[in-house]
Amino acid sequence: MSSWQSVRTSMISLALLVLCIPLAAAVTIALLPVWSRLEARFAIEAVGHSGPAEWCYAVAYAGCVIVMASGVLWGRHRAK
């Protein structure tokens, strides 16, 4: 891998991670009914008076990163 390719890959990775931040926040809010059901079912703190717990945001962020990274890898594979 050339130097330019590794810089390009790093920039794409960083852009993906940054773009997932607002997307994960929107997904977390959209999944509020799911978090409420999880809280009721398993007696874990998921939704408080100020919104979903931090772990809900972390789960949504991880899911967004996985989905977007899979899309990028799939697109690269199809381009070859």
N, C-alpha and C positions, 0 to 999 in steps of 0.2 A: 504494500500500500504506500503510495507516495505521500509526501508531506502535505500536499494540497488536499488529497482525499481524506486524510485524517483530520485536517482542519475543518473541511466541509462536513464530515460525519459528526464532529464535535459541535459545530454550529447547529446542525439539524437536531441533534439530541437536546441541546440547550433550549432551542426554540420549542421543541415538543414539550419539555418539562415546564416551561413558562406558560405556554398556551393551555396546558392542562389545569392551571390554577383557577382561572375563572370558570372554566368548564366544570371542574369538580365542585365548585361552590354551587353552581346552578343545579347540578345533578343531586347534590346533597339535599338541597331545599326541595327539589322535585320528589325525592324519595322520603319525605317526611312521614307519610303514612306507613311506609315500610319500617322506618326506625321506630315508630310508635308501636307497631305490632310486635317487633322484636323485643322492645322494652316490656310490654305486657306479657309476652310469652315466656321469656327467659329471665325476667326480673333483673335486667342490667340497665344501668343509666344510659339512655340513648337520647332522650329529648328532655331538656330542662326548660326553665322559664325564659331563657334567652336563645333557645333554638337547639339544634342538634349538638351532641357532644363532639369533642375533638376527634375521637376515634371514627366517628361517622364521616367527617371530612377526609380523614386519612384513608379510609376504605374507598371512598369515592375517587380520591386522587389516584390511588394505586390502580383502580379499575380503569380510569381514563388513560393513564400512562400505558397500561397493558394493551388496551384497545387501539390507541393511536400508534404505538410502536409496532403492533401486529400489522396494522394497515400500511405503515411505511415499509416494513419488511416484505409484505405481500406485493406492494407496488414495485419495489425493487426487483423482486423475483420475476414478476410478469414482464418487466422492462427488458430483461435479459433474453 
